[in-house]
Every structure is written in C-alpha cells, then in structure tokens.
Amino acid sequence: MVHFQQGVSLEVFRLDAWYVNKEERRIQATYICQGLCRRCCIPEVILRCMQVRVFLATSGIFSNEDDDLVDYVASSEDAVHQLFTSKQLQEFLVLEREFTLNVMEAAENGYLMS
C-alpha cells in the first residue's frame, strides 16, 4: 500500500501505574493506564484506518459507511478530536481529502462501486 506508512512500533509487556493514598498504601491507578492508552492509541488506530480507506478508494472500493469515522472524530459529543495532536489531525484531514478526491474522480469516470 502506497499510503501506508509504518509508525514506531513498541512492545509493551506490562504497564503499571500506582499512587499512594493517605495511609501510604500503594494502590493501582488503572485510570492512568487507560488514559494513556486512549490518548496514544485511538488517534493512531484511526489514522491507520484512514490510510486503508484511501488505499481501498484508489483501488475503486468504496463503502457507504465511510463517513462514520469522520463523524465519530468530529463529534462534539465523543470529543475524539481532542485526543489528536495538531499534526495527527492535519494528517486525518489530508487523508479524508484524498479519499474524497478519489470518490469524485471515480464518479466522474462512471465506475463508482460500493
């Protein structure tokens, strides 16, 4: 896939976060791990999905459910866009633009498949 760019791969075997309460007991802080994973993983997974979407569009394969991902990221209710860095958000928009151009080109040429 031309548009698929390998990112940094990292193997995490264990991720722990702890805090010490008033009684000086060590308590697991799973919310920190969840927040870290949410902040780091969700935008990258969405960008990978967008890259696959663009690749499929260049191959002439389109889906009617494609806007769901854009709606999900743009939704003020879910606020997923806040997890993206400005660079990630820019890449997301570039990929969406490229996908839309592929759809428009396919429609002009009369071979739009879904």
Summary of the structure (lengths in Angstrom):
residues: 114
radius of gyration: 19.0
end to end distance: 20.1
largest distance: 70.6
contacts: 243
relative contact order: 0.14
helix: 57%
strand: 5%
